[in-house]
Amino acid sequence: MEENPKKEYSGMEAQVIAVLEQCYDPEIPVNIYELGLVYDVTVNESGNAHIKMTLTSPHCPVAESLPLEVENKVRALPGISDVKVEITWEPSWNPSMMSDAARLELGMM
């Protein structure tokens, strides 16, 4: 399987991604970024961050806590003034969205 191509981030967006790589779905030992749950990250000049992400399913046990964890961790970054976490179900998550590193960690390669 080929690794799902990821958008290249720099500046504040890259710092946000580094924080997201420290957030885990407690049922899966891979961070949410490598799982492919993060669809987009933008930070404007005022330090307002927008994170578009999904969950593995609408019935995910962390559906209420994970977005709040993401918001709180990103908000703690110096230079971030506000955070909006947008949960979307389109496109719906599937295992092909995982990075090769995530597949390897989960024994799928």
LOTORNU-81426 format. One record per atom (N, C-alpha, C, O, CB): residue number from 1; residue in three letters; atom name; x, y negated, z. Coordinates in steps of 0.05 Angstrom, whole numbers, plus 32768, in hexadecimal, padded with zeros to 4 digits. Atoms other than C-alpha are relative to their C-alpha. Glycine has a CB too. Layout:
<nodes>
<NUM,"Ala","CA",<X,Y,Z>>
...
</nodes>
This chain:
<nodes>
<1,"Met","N",<8011,8018,8000>>
<1,"Met","CA",<8000,8000,8000>>
<1,"Met","C",<8011,7FE7,8000>>
<1,"Met","O",<8026,7FE6,800D>>
<1,"Met","CB",<7FED,8000,8018>>
<2,"Glu","N",<7FF2,8019,8000>>
<2,"Glu","CA",<8017,7FBA,7FF1>>
<2,"Glu","C",<7FF7,7FEE,8017>>
<2,"Glu","O",<7FE0,7FEF,801F>>
<2,"Glu","CB",<7FFC,7FF2,7FE5>>
<3,"Glu","N",<8007,8012,7FEA>>
<3,"Glu","CA",<8019,7F87,8029>>
<3,"Glu","C",<7FED,7FEB,7FF5>>
<3,"Glu","O",<7FF2,7FDF,7FE0>>
<3,"Glu","CB",<8019,7FF3,800D>>
<4,"Asn","N",<8013,8015,8007>>
<4,"Asn","CA",<7FDF,7F57,8026>>
<4,"Asn","C",<8010,7FE5,8000>>
<4,"Asn","O",<801B,7FDE,8015>>
<4,"Asn","CB",<7FE8,7FFF,8014>>
<5,"Pro","N",<7FF0,8019,8001>>
<5,"Pro","CA",<7FFF,7F14,800F>>
<5,"Pro","C",<7FF4,7FEC,8014>>
<5,"Pro","O",<7FDC,7FE8,8016>>
<5,"Pro","CB",<8000,7FF5,7FE4>>
<6,"Lys","N",<8009,8014,7FED>>
<6,"Lys","CA",<7FFC,7EDF,8045>>
<6,"Lys","C",<8009,7FE5,7FF6>>
<6,"Lys","O",<801E,7FE2,7FEA>>
<6,"Lys","CB",<800C,8006,801C>>
<7,"Lys","N",<7FFA,801C,8006>>
<7,"Lys","CA",<7FFB,7E94,803B>>
<7,"Lys","C",<8019,7FF8,8010>>
<7,"Lys","O",<801D,8000,8027>>
<7,"Lys","CB",<7FE8,7FED,8007>>
<8,"Glu","N",<7FE8,800B,7FF2>>
<8,"Glu","CA",<803D,7E72,804C>>
<8,"Glu","C",<7FF8,7FE7,8010>>
<8,"Glu","O",<7FEB,7FD5,8005>>
<8,"Glu","CB",<8017,7FF9,7FEB>>
<9,"Tyr","N",<8006,8017,7FEE>>
<9,"Tyr","CA",<8037,7E42,8086>>
<9,"Tyr","C",<801A,7FF3,8008>>
<9,"Tyr","O",<802F,8000,800B>>
<9,"Tyr","CB",<7FF0,8009,8018>>
<10,"Ser","N",<7FE9,800E,7FF6>>
<10,"Ser","CA",<8066,7E0C,809D>>
<10,"Ser","C",<7FF7,7FEB,8014>>
<10,"Ser","O",<7FDE,7FE7,8018>>
<10,"Ser","CB",<8010,7FF2,7FE9>>
<11,"Gly","N",<8007,8015,7FED>>
<11,"Gly","CA",<8068,7DD5,80D2>>
<11,"Gly","C",<7FEE,800A,8016>>
<11,"Gly","O",<7FF2,801F,8021>>
<11,"Gly","CB",<7FF2,7FEA,7FF2>>
<12,"Met","N",<8012,7FF9,7FEA>>
<12,"Met","CA",<8030,7DD6,8105>>
<12,"Met","C",<7FF0,8019,7FFA>>
<12,"Met","O",<7FEB,8029,800D>>
<12,"Met","CB",<7FEC,7FE9,8005>>
<13,"Glu","N",<800E,7FE7,8006>>
<13,"Glu","CA",<800B,7E0D,80E0>>
<13,"Glu","C",<8011,8018,8007>>
<13,"Glu","O",<8006,802C,8011>>
<13,"Glu","CB",<7FF8,8001,7FE2>>
<14,"Ala","N",<7FEE,7FEA,7FFA>>
<14,"Ala","CA",<8047,7E3A,80E8>>
<14,"Ala","C",<8002,8004,801F>>
<14,"Ala","O",<8003,801B,8028>>
<14,"Ala","CB",<801D,7FFB,7FF5>>
<15,"Gln","N",<8000,7FFE,7FE3>>
<15,"Gln","CA",<8048,7E2A,8133>>
<15,"Gln","C",<7FE6,800D,800A>>
<15,"Gln","O",<7FE6,801D,801D>>
<15,"Gln","CB",<8004,7FE5,800D>>
<16,"Val","N",<801A,7FF4,7FF9>>
<16,"Val","CA",<7FFE,7E3D,8137>>
<16,"Val","C",<8001,801E,7FFA>>
<16,"Val","O",<7FF8,802E,800A>>
<16,"Val","CB",<7FE9,7FF2,7FF1>>
<17,"Ile","N",<7FFE,7FE3,8007>>
<17,"Ile","CA",<800C,7E7F,8113>>
<17,"Ile","C",<8011,800E,8015>>
<17,"Ile","O",<800A,8025,801D>>
<17,"Ile","CB",<800D,8003,7FE4>>
<18,"Ala","N",<7FEF,7FF3,7FEB>>
<18,"Ala","CA",<8044,7E8E,8146>>
<18,"Ala","C",<7FEF,8005,8019>>
<18,"Ala","O",<7FF3,801A,8026>>
<18,"Ala","CB",<8018,7FEE,8006>>
<19,"Val","N",<8011,7FFC,7FE9>>
<19,"Val","CA",<8010,7E85,817D>>
<19,"Val","C",<7FEC,8017,7FFA>>
<19,"Val","O",<7FE7,8028,800C>>
<19,"Val","CB",<7FF1,7FE6,8008>>
<20,"Leu","N",<8013,7FEB,8007>>
<20,"Leu","CA",<7FDE,7EB1,8158>>
<20,"Leu","C",<800C,801C,8000>>
<20,"Leu","O",<7FFF,8030,8005>>
<20,"Leu","CB",<7FF3,7FFA,7FE5>>
<21,"Glu","N",<7FF1,7FE7,7FFF>>
<21,"Glu","CA",<8013,7EE7,8154>>
<21,"Glu","C",<8003,800A,801D>>
<21,"Glu","O",<800D,8020,8021>>
<21,"Glu","CB",<801B,7FFD,7FF3>>
<22,"Gln","N",<7FFF,7FF8,7FE4>>
<22,"Gln","CA",<800E,7EEA,81A0>>
<22,"Gln","C",<7FE4,8007,800A>>
<22,"Gln","O",<7FE0,800D,8022>>
<22,"Gln","CB",<800B,7FEA,8012>>
<23,"Cys","N",<801B,7FF8,7FF9>>
<23,"Cys","CA",<7FC3,7EF9,819F>>
<23,"Cys","C",<7FFA,801B,7FF5>>
<23,"Cys","O",<7FFF,8021,7FDE>>
<23,"Cys","CB",<7FEB,7FEB,7FF5>>
<24,"Tyr","N",<8005,7FE4,8007>>
<24,"Tyr","CA",<7FAD,7F41,819E>>
<24,"Tyr","C",<7FE3,8008,8005>>
<24,"Tyr","O",<7FD6,7FFF,8018>>
<24,"Tyr","CB",<8013,8013,800F>>
<25,"Asp","N",<8019,7FF2,7FFA>>
<25,"Asp","CA",<7F6D,7F67,8197>>
<25,"Asp","C",<8008,8015,8014>>
<25,"Asp","O",<8019,8026,800E>>
<25,"Asp","CB",<7FF2,800C,7FE5>>
<26,"Pro","N",<7FF7,7FED,7FEC>>
<26,"Pro","CA",<7F71,7F90,81D7>>
<26,"Pro","C",<7FFE,801E,7FF8>>
<26,"Pro","O",<800B,802F,8005>>
<26,"Pro","CB",<7FF1,7FFC,8019>>
<27,"Glu","N",<8003,7FE4,8008>>
<27,"Glu","CA",<7F5C,7FD0,81B3>>
<27,"Glu","C",<8015,8008,7FEB>>
<27,"Glu","O",<8017,8020,7FE5>>
<27,"Glu","CB",<7FE4,8004,7FF5>>
<28,"Ile","N",<7FED,7FFA,8015>>
<28,"Ile","CA",<7F92,7FCA,817D>>
<28,"Ile","C",<801A,7FF3,8007>>
<28,"Ile","O",<801B,7FDB,800C>>
<28,"Ile","CB",<7FF5,7FF5,7FE4>>
<29,"Pro","N",<7FE6,800B,7FF8>>
<29,"Pro","CA",<7FDC,7FC1,818D>>
<29,"Pro","C",<800F,7FF0,7FEB>>
<29,"Pro","O",<8027,7FF2,7FE8>>
<29,"Pro","CB",<8012,8016,800A>>
<30,"Val","N",<7FF5,8011,8015>>
<30,"Val","CA",<7FE7,7F8F,8154>>
<30,"Val","C",<7FF4,7FE5,8003>>
<30,"Val","O",<7FDC,7FE2,8009>>
<30,"Val","CB",<7FFB,800C,7FE3>>
<31,"Asn","N",<800A,801B,7FFC>>
<31,"Asn","CA",<7FE1,7F44,8156>>
<31,"Asn","C",<7FEB,7FF9,7FEA>>
<31,"Asn","O",<7FEB,8005,7FD5>>
<31,"Asn","CB",<8016,7FEB,7FFF>>
<32,"Ile","N",<8016,8006,8012>>
<32,"Ile","CA",<7FA5,7F23,8134>>
<32,"Ile","C",<8009,7FF6,7FE5>>
<32,"Ile","O",<7FFA,7FF8,7FD1>>
<32,"Ile","CB",<7FEE,7FEC,800D>>
<33,"Tyr","N",<7FF6,800A,801A>>
<33,"Tyr","CA",<7FCF,7F02,80FE>>
<33,"Tyr","C",<8008,8017,7FEE>>
<33,"Tyr","O",<8001,8018,7FD6>>
<33,"Tyr","CB",<8018,7FED,8004>>
<34,"Glu","N",<7FF7,7FE9,8010>>
<34,"Glu","CA",<7FEF,7F44,80E7>>
<34,"Glu","C",<7FE8,8012,7FF9>>
<34,"Glu","O",<7FE9,8020,7FE5>>
<34,"Glu","CB",<8015,8010,800F>>
<35,"Leu","N",<8018,7FF1,8006>>
<35,"Leu","CA",<7FAA,7F65,80EB>>
<35,"Leu","C",<7FF1,7FF5,7FE8>>
<35,"Leu","O",<7FE0,8002,7FDD>>
<35,"Leu","CB",<7FEE,8001,8018>>
<36,"Gly","N",<800E,800D,8016>>
<36,"Gly","CA",<7F93,7F34,80B6>>
<36,"Gly","C",<7FE6,7FF3,8009>>
<36,"Gly","O",<7FD5,7FED,7FF8>>
<36,"Gly","CB",<7FFA,8014,7FEB>>
<37,"Leu","N",<8018,800C,7FF6>>
<37,"Leu","CA",<7F5E,7F15,80E3>>
<37,"Leu","C",<8000,7FE1,7FFB>>
<37,"Leu","O",<7FEB,7FD5,7FFD>>
<37,"Leu","CB",<7FFD,8006,801D>>
<38,"Val","N",<7FFE,801D,8004>>
<38,"Val","CA",<7F78,7ECE,80D5>>
<38,"Val","C",<7FFF,7FFA,7FE2>>
<38,"Val","O",<8011,8003,7FD4>>
<38,"Val","CB",<801A,7FF4,800D>>
<39,"Tyr","N",<8003,8006,801C>>
<39,"Tyr","CA",<7F60,7EB4,8092>>
<39,"Tyr","C",<800E,7FE6,7FF8>>
<39,"Tyr","O",<8018,7FE4,7FE2>>
<39,"Tyr","CB",<7FE3,7FFF,7FF9>>
<40,"Asp","N",<7FF4,801A,8007>>
<40,"Asp","CA",<7F7A,7E6C,8095>>
<40,"Asp","C",<8005,7FF0,8019>>
<40,"Asp","O",<7FF7,7FF2,802D>>
<40,"Asp","CB",<7FEE,7FF0,7FEC>>
<41,"Val","N",<7FF9,8012,7FEA>>
<41,"Val","CA",<7F9C,7E3A,80C2>>
<41,"Val","C",<8007,7FE5,7FF4>>
<41,"Val","O",<8017,7FE3,7FE1>>
<41,"Val","CB",<8018,800B,8011>>
<42,"Thr","N",<7FF8,801B,8009>>
<42,"Thr","CA",<7F9E,7DEE,80B7>>
<42,"Thr","C",<8002,7FEF,8019>>
<42,"Thr","O",<7FF4,7FF2,802C>>
<42,"Thr","CB",<7FEB,7FF5,7FEC>>
<43,"Val","N",<7FFD,8014,7FEB>>
<43,"Val","CA",<7FB6,7DB6,80E3>>
<43,"Val","C",<8003,7FE5,7FF2>>
<43,"Val","O",<8015,7FE2,7FE1>>
<43,"Val","CB",<8019,8006,8013>>
<44,"Asn","N",<7FFF,801A,800D>>
<44,"Asn","CA",<7FA9,7D6E,80CE>>
<44,"Asn","C",<8014,7FEE,800E>>
<44,"Asn","O",<8020,7FF6,8023>>
<44,"Asn","CB",<7FE5,7FF3,7FFE>>
<45,"Glu","N",<7FED,8013,7FF5>>
<45,"Glu","CA",<7FD4,7D31,80DD>>
<45,"Glu","C",<7FFA,7FF8,801C>>
<45,"Glu","O",<800C,7FEF,802B>>
<45,"Glu","CB",<8002,7FE8,7FEE>>
<46,"Ser","N",<8008,8007,7FE5>>
<46,"Ser","CA",<7FAD,7D23,811C>>
<46,"Ser","C",<8003,8017,8014>>
<46,"Ser","O",<7FFE,8013,802C>>
<46,"Ser","CB",<7FE3,7FF7,8000>>
<47,"Gly","N",<7FFC,7FE9,7FEF>>
<47,"Gly","CA",<7FBE,7D68,8138>>
<47,"Gly","C",<7FE7,8011,8005>>
<47,"Gly","O",<7FE6,8020,8017>>
<47,"Gly","CB",<800A,7FF6,801B>>
<48,"Asn","N",<8018,7FEF,7FFE>>
<48,"Asn","CA",<7F79,7D86,812D>>
<48,"Asn","C",<8005,801A,7FF1>>
<48,"Asn","O",<800A,8019,7FD9>>
<48,"Asn","CB",<7FE7,7FF0,7FF5>>
<49,"Ala","N",<7FFC,7FE6,800C>>
<49,"Ala","CA",<7F80,7DD0,8120>>
<49,"Ala","C",<7FE6,800D,7FF9>>
<49,"Ala","O",<7FD2,800C,8009>>
<49,"Ala","CB",<8011,8012,8013>>
<50,"His","N",<8018,7FF0,8008>>
<50,"His","CA",<7F4D,7DFA,80FA>>
<50,"His","C",<800A,801C,7FF9>>
<50,"His","O",<801C,801F,7FE8>>
<50,"His","CB",<7FF1,7FF2,7FE7>>
<51,"Ile","N",<7FF8,7FE5,8004>>
<51,"Ile","CA",<7F54,7E45,80FC>>
<51,"Ile","C",<7FE7,800F,7FF6>>
<51,"Ile","O",<7FD3,8011,8004>>
<51,"Ile","CB",<800B,800E,801A>>
<52,"Lys","N",<8016,7FF0,800B>>
<52,"Lys","CA",<7F27,7E6F,80CF>>
<52,"Lys","C",<8009,801E,8004>>
<52,"Lys","O",<801D,8026,7FF9>>
<52,"Lys","CB",<7FFA,7FF9,7FE2>>
<53,"Met","N",<7FF8,7FE5,7FFB>>
<53,"Met","CA",<7F27,7EB7,80E6>>
<53,"Met","C",<7FE7,8012,8002>>
<53,"Met","O",<7FD0,8008,8001>>
<53,"Met","CB",<800F,8002,801B>>
<54,"Thr","N",<8015,7FED,7FFD>>
<54,"Thr","CA",<7EFD,7EF5,80ED>>
<54,"Thr","C",<8007,8014,8016>>
<54,"Thr","O",<801C,8011,8024>>
<54,"Thr","CB",<7FFB,8010,7FE5>>
<55,"Leu","N",<7FFB,7FEB,7FED>>
<55,"Leu","CA",<7EF8,7F31,811B>>
<55,"Leu","C",<7FFD,801A,7FF1>>
<55,"Leu","O",<7FF3,801B,7FDB>>
<55,"Leu","CB",<7FEC,7FFF,8019>>
<56,"Thr","N",<8001,7FE7,800E>>
<56,"Thr","CA",<7EFD,7F7A,810A>>
<56,"Thr","C",<7FE3,8009,7FFA>>
<56,"Thr","O",<7FDE,8017,7FE7>>
<56,"Thr","CB",<800E,8016,8010>>
<57,"Ser","N",<801C,7FFA,8005>>
<57,"Ser","CA",<7EB1,7F80,8110>>
<57,"Ser","C",<7FEF,7FEC,8010>>
<57,"Ser","O",<7FF9,7FE1,8024>>
<57,"Ser","CB",<7FF9,801E,8007>>
<58,"Pro","N",<8011,8012,7FF0>>
<58,"Pro","CA",<7E76,7F56,8128>>
<58,"Pro","C",<7FFB,800A,801C>>
<58,"Pro","O",<7FF4,7FFB,802E>>
<58,"Pro","CB",<7FE6,7FFC,7FF2>>
<59,"His","N",<8005,7FF4,7FE5>>
<59,"His","CA",<7E70,7F86,8163>>
<59,"His","C",<801A,8003,8010>>
<59,"His","O",<801B,8012,8024>>
<59,"His","CB",<7FF3,801B,7FFC>>
<60,"Cys","N",<7FE6,7FFF,7FF3>>
<60,"Cys","CA",<7EB9,7F7D,8177>>
<60,"Cys","C",<7FFD,7FF8,801E>>
<60,"Cys","O",<7FF0,7FE4,8024>>
<60,"Cys","CB",<8015,7FEE,7FF2>>
<61,"Pro","N",<8004,8006,7FE4>>
<61,"Pro","CA",<7EBD,7F7F,81C4>>
<61,"Pro","C",<800C,7FE5,8009>>
<61,"Pro","O",<8005,7FDB,801E>>
<61,"Pro","CB",<800C,8016,8010>>
<62,"Val","N",<7FF4,8019,7FF9>>
<62,"Val","CA",<7EE8,7F40,81C4>>
<62,"Val","C",<7FF5,7FE9,7FEF>>
<62,"Val","O",<8001,7FD4,7FED>>
<62,"Val","CB",<801E,8001,7FFD>>
<63,"Ala","N",<800C,8015,8012>>
<63,"Ala","CA",<7EBA,7F18,8196>>
<63,"Ala","C",<7FFC,7FE5,800E>>
<63,"Ala","O",<7FFE,7FD0,8001>>
<63,"Ala","CB",<7FE4,800A,7FF6>>
<64,"Glu","N",<8003,8019,7FF2>>
<64,"Glu","CA",<7EAF,7EE4,81CC>>
<64,"Glu","C",<801A,7FF6,800C>>
<64,"Glu","O",<801E,7FDE,800D>>
<64,"Glu","CB",<7FEB,8003,8016>>
<65,"Ser","N",<7FE8,8009,7FF2>>
<65,"Ser","CA",<7EF2,7EE3,81EF>>
<65,"Ser","C",<8018,7FFA,7FED>>
<65,"Ser","O",<8028,7FE8,7FF3>>
<65,"Ser","CB",<8009,8015,8013>>
<66,"Leu","N",<7FE9,8004,8012>>
<66,"Leu","CA",<7F24,7EE8,81B4>>
<66,"Leu","C",<8000,7FE4,7FF4>>
<66,"Leu","O",<8015,7FD7,7FF4>>
<66,"Leu","CB",<8000,8015,7FEB>>
<67,"Pro","N",<7FFF,801B,800B>>
<67,"Pro","CA",<7F0F,7EA7,8191>>
<67,"Pro","C",<8007,7FEB,8016>>
<67,"Pro","O",<8015,7FD8,8010>>
<67,"Pro","CB",<7FE5,7FF9,7FF4>>
<68,"Leu","N",<7FFA,8012,7FEB>>
<68,"Leu","CA",<7F13,7E83,81D4>>
<68,"Leu","C",<801E,8002,8008>>
<68,"Leu","O",<802B,7FED,800D>>
<68,"Leu","CB",<7FEF,8006,8019>>
<69,"Glu","N",<7FE4,7FFD,7FFB>>
<69,"Glu","CA",<7F58,7EA0,81E1>>
<69,"Glu","C",<8011,7FF2,7FEB>>
<69,"Glu","O",<8024,7FE4,7FF1>>
<69,"Glu","CB",<8008,801F,8002>>
<70,"Val","N",<7FF2,800D,8017>>
<70,"Val","CA",<7F6F,7E89,819C>>
<70,"Val","C",<7FFF,7FE2,8004>>
<70,"Val","O",<8013,7FD4,8002>>
<70,"Val","CB",<7FF4,8008,7FE5>>
<71,"Glu","N",<8003,801D,7FFC>>
<71,"Glu","CA",<7F53,7E43,81A9>>
<71,"Glu","C",<8011,7FF6,8017>>
<71,"Glu","O",<801F,7FE2,8013>>
<71,"Glu","CB",<7FE2,7FF9,8006>>
<72,"Asn","N",<7FF0,8009,7FE8>>
<72,"Asn","CA",<7F74,7E3D,81EE>>
<72,"Asn","C",<801E,8001,7FFB>>
<72,"Asn","O",<802C,7FEF,8002>>
<72,"Asn","CB",<7FF9,8010,8018>>
<73,"Lys","N",<7FE3,7FFD,8005>>
<73,"Lys","CA",<7FB8,7E56,81D7>>
<73,"Lys","C",<800A,7FEB,7FEC>>
<73,"Lys","O",<801F,7FDF,7FEF>>
<73,"Lys","CB",<8007,801C,7FF6>>
<74,"Val","N",<7FF8,8014,8014>>
<74,"Val","CA",<7FBA,7E28,819A>>
<74,"Val","C",<7FFE,7FE4,800C>>
<74,"Val","O",<800F,7FD3,8007>>
<74,"Val","CB",<7FEE,8002,7FE7>>
<75,"Arg","N",<8004,801A,7FF4>>
<75,"Arg","CA",<7FA0,7DED,81C2>>
<75,"Arg","C",<8018,7FF8,8012>>
<75,"Arg","O",<801F,7FE1,8016>>
<75,"Arg","CB",<7FE6,7FFF,8011>>
<76,"Ala","N",<7FE9,8005,7FEE>>
<76,"Ala","CA",<7FDD,7DF5,81F1>>
<76,"Ala","C",<8019,7FF7,7FF1>>
<76,"Ala","O",<802C,7FEF,7FFD>>
<76,"Ala","CB",<8005,8019,8010>>
<77,"Leu","N",<7FE9,8008,800F>>
<77,"Leu","CA",<800D,7DE7,81B8>>
<77,"Leu","C",<8004,7FE1,8000>>
<77,"Leu","O",<7FF1,7FD2,7FFD>>
<77,"Leu","CB",<7FFD,8009,7FE2>>
<78,"Pro","N",<7FFB,801C,8002>>
<78,"Pro","CA",<802F,7DA3,81BB>>
<78,"Pro","C",<7FF9,7FF6,7FE4>>
<78,"Pro","O",<8000,8003,7FD0>>
<78,"Pro","CB",<801E,7FF9,8007>>
<79,"Gly","N",<8007,800B,801A>>
<79,"Gly","CA",<8013,7D77,8183>>
<79,"Gly","C",<7FE4,8008,7FF7>>
<79,"Gly","O",<7FDA,7FFC,7FE3>>
<79,"Gly","CB",<8014,8009,7FEC>>
<80,"Ile","N",<801C,7FF8,8008>>
<80,"Ile","CA",<7FCF,7D99,8180>>
<80,"Ile","C",<7FED,7FF0,8012>>
<80,"Ile","O",<7FEF,7FF1,802A>>
<80,"Ile","CB",<7FFC,801F,8004>>
<81,"Ser","N",<8013,8010,7FF0>>
<81,"Ser","CA",<7F97,7D6B,8195>>
<81,"Ser","C",<7FE5,800D,8002>>
<81,"Ser","O",<7FD6,8008,8015>>
<81,"Ser","CB",<7FFD,7FE4,7FF3>>
<82,"Asp","N",<801A,7FF2,7FFF>>
<82,"Asp","CA",<7F5A,7D96,8184>>
<82,"Asp","C",<8002,8019,7FEF>>
<82,"Asp","O",<8013,801C,7FDD>>
<82,"Asp","CB",<7FEA,7FED,7FF5>>
<83,"Val","N",<8000,7FE6,800D>>
<83,"Val","CA",<7F4B,7DDD,816D>>
<83,"Val","C",<7FE4,8008,7FF9>>
<83,"Val","O",<7FD2,8006,800A>>
<83,"Val","CB",<800E,8015,8011>>
<84,"Lys","N",<801A,7FF5,8008>>
<84,"Lys","CA",<7F11,7DF9,8146>>
<84,"Lys","C",<8006,801C,7FF5>>
<84,"Lys","O",<8015,801F,7FE2>>
<84,"Lys","CB",<7FF0,7FEE,7FEB>>
<85,"Val","N",<7FFE,7FE4,800A>>
<85,"Val","CA",<7F0D,7E45,813E>>
<85,"Val","C",<7FE6,8007,7FF3>>
<85,"Val","O",<7FD1,8007,7FFF>>
<85,"Val","CB",<8007,8014,8018>>
<86,"Glu","N",<8018,7FF9,8010>>
<86,"Glu","CA",<7EDD,7E58,8107>>
<86,"Glu","C",<8001,801F,7FFC>>
<86,"Glu","O",<8013,8029,7FEF>>
<86,"Glu","CB",<7FFF,7FF1,7FE5>>
<87,"Ile","N",<8003,7FE3,8005>>
<87,"Ile","CA",<7EC6,7EA1,8107>>
<87,"Ile","C",<7FEF,8003,7FE7>>
<87,"Ile","O",<7FDA,7FF8,7FE5>>
<87,"Ile","CB",<7FF3,800F,8019>>
<88,"Thr","N",<800F,7FFA,8019>>
<88,"Thr","CA",<7EB1,7EBA,80C3>>
<88,"Thr","C",<7FFF,801E,7FFC>>
<88,"Thr","O",<8010,802D,8005>>
<88,"Thr","CB",<800E,7FF2,7FE8>>
<89,"Trp","N",<8003,7FE3,8007>>
<89,"Trp","CA",<7E99,7EFD,80A9>>
<89,"Trp","C",<8004,8004,7FE2>>
<89,"Trp","O",<8000,801A,7FD8>>
<89,"Trp","CB",<7FE4,800A,800A>>
<90,"Glu","N",<7FFB,7FFF,801D>>
<90,"Glu","CA",<7EA9,7EED,8060>>
<90,"Glu","C",<801C,7FF8,7FFA>>
<90,"Glu","O",<8023,7FE1,8000>>
<90,"Glu","CB",<7FEB,7FEF,7FF1>>
<91,"Pro","N",<8006,7FE3,8005>>
<91,"Pro","CA",<7ED0,7F11,8049>>
<91,"Pro","C",<8002,800F,801A>>
<91,"Pro","O",<8010,8008,802D>>
<91,"Pro","CB",<8014,800B,7FEB>>
<92,"Ser","N",<7FFF,7FEF,7FE8>>
<92,"Ser","CA",<7EC5,7F47,807C>>
<92,"Ser","C",<801C,800D,8002>>
<92,"Ser","O",<8027,8015,7FED>>
<92,"Ser","CB",<7FE9,8015,8000>>
<93,"Trp","N",<7FE5,7FF4,7FFC>>
<93,"Trp","CA",<7F05,7F63,809A>>
<93,"Trp","C",<8000,801D,7FF8>>
<93,"Trp","O",<7FEC,802C,7FFC>>
<93,"Trp","CB",<8009,7FFD,801E>>
<94,"Asn","N",<7FFC,7FE3,8005>>
<94,"Asn","CA",<7F1F,7FA6,8082>>
<94,"Asn","C",<801E,8005,8003>>
<94,"Asn","O",<802E,7FF3,8002>>
<94,"Asn","CB",<7FF6,8008,7FE3>>
<95,"Pro","N",<7FE4,7FF9,7FFA>>
<95,"Pro","CA",<7F61,7FCB,808E>>
<95,"Pro","C",<8013,7FF7,7FEA>>
<95,"Pro","O",<802B,7FF5,7FF0>>
<95,"Pro","CB",<8002,801E,8003>>
<96,"Ser","N",<7FED,8009,8015>>
<96,"Ser","CA",<7F7E,7FB4,804B>>
<96,"Ser","C",<800B,7FE4,8005>>
<96,"Ser","O",<801E,7FDC,7FF9>>
<96,"Ser","CB",<7FF2,8001,7FE5>>
<97,"Met","N",<7FF7,801B,7FF9>>
<97,"Met","CA",<7F85,7F6F,806A>>
<97,"Met","C",<8018,8000,8013>>
<97,"Met","O",<8024,7FEB,8018>>
<97,"Met","CB",<7FE9,7FF1,800C>>
<98,"Met","N",<7FE9,7FFE,7FEE>>
<98,"Met","CA",<7FBA,7F88,809A>>
<98,"Met","C",<801A,7FFE,7FF1>>
<98,"Met","O",<801C,8006,7FDA>>
<98,"Met","CB",<7FFF,801A,8010>>
<99,"Ser","N",<7FE5,8000,800C>>
<99,"Ser","CA",<8003,7F7B,808D>>
<99,"Ser","C",<800C,801C,8001>>
<99,"Ser","O",<8002,802E,800F>>
<99,"Ser","CB",<8012,7FEC,8010>>
<100,"Asp","N",<7FF3,7FE7,7FFF>>
<100,"Asp","CA",<8031,7FB5,8080>>
<100,"Asp","C",<800B,8006,801C>>
<100,"Asp","O",<800A,801D,8025>>
<100,"Asp","CB",<8018,8001,7FEC>>
<101,"Ala","N",<7FF6,7FFD,7FE5>>
<101,"Ala","CA",<804F,7FAA,80C5>>
<101,"Ala","C",<7FEA,800B,8012>>
<101,"Ala","O",<7FEE,801C,8023>>
<101,"Ala","CB",<800B,7FE5,800B>>
<102,"Ala","N",<8016,7FF7,7FF0>>
<102,"Ala","CA",<800A,7FB3,80E4>>
<102,"Ala","C",<7FF8,801D,7FF9>>
<102,"Ala","O",<7FF3,802D,800B>>
<102,"Ala","CB",<7FE7,7FED,7FFC>>
<103,"Arg","N",<8006,7FE4,8008>>
<103,"Arg","CA",<7FFC,7FF2,80BC>>
<103,"Arg","C",<8014,8013,800B>>
<103,"Arg","O",<800D,8029,8014>>
<103,"Arg","CB",<7FFF,8002,7FE1>>
<104,"Leu","N",<7FEA,7FEE,7FF6>>
<104,"Leu","CA",<803F,800F,80D0>>
<104,"Leu","C",<7FFC,8004,801E>>
<104,"Leu","O",<7FFE,801A,8028>>
<104,"Leu","CB",<801C,7FF3,7FFB>>
<105,"Glu","N",<8004,7FFF,7FE3>>
<105,"Glu","CA",<8032,7FFE,811A>>
<105,"Glu","C",<7FE8,8013,8007>>
<105,"Glu","O",<7FE9,8021,801C>>
<105,"Glu","CB",<7FFA,7FE4,800C>>
<106,"Leu","N",<8018,7FF0,7FFA>>
<106,"Leu","CA",<7FEE,8021,8116>>
<106,"Leu","C",<8002,801C,7FF3>>
<106,"Leu","O",<7FEE,802B,7FF4>>
<106,"Leu","CB",<7FE8,7FF2,7FF6>>
<107,"Gly","N",<7FFD,7FE6,800C>>
<107,"Gly","CA",<800A,805E,80F1>>
<107,"Gly","C",<7FF0,8005,7FE7>>
<107,"Gly","O",<7FE8,801B,7FE1>>
<107,"Gly","CB",<7FF9,8015,8014>>
<108,"Met","N",<8010,7FFE,8018>>
<108,"Met","CA",<7FE5,804F,80B1>>
<108,"Met","C",<8011,8001,7FE7>>
<108,"Met","O",<8007,8000,7FD1>>
<108,"Met","CB",<7FED,7FEA,7FFE>>
<109,"Met","N",<7FEE,7FFF,8017>>
<109,"Met","CA",<8023,8053,8084>>
<109,"Met","C",<8011,8019,8002>>
<109,"Met","O",<8021,801D,7FF0>>
<109,"Met","CB",<8012,7FE7,7FFF>>
</nodes>
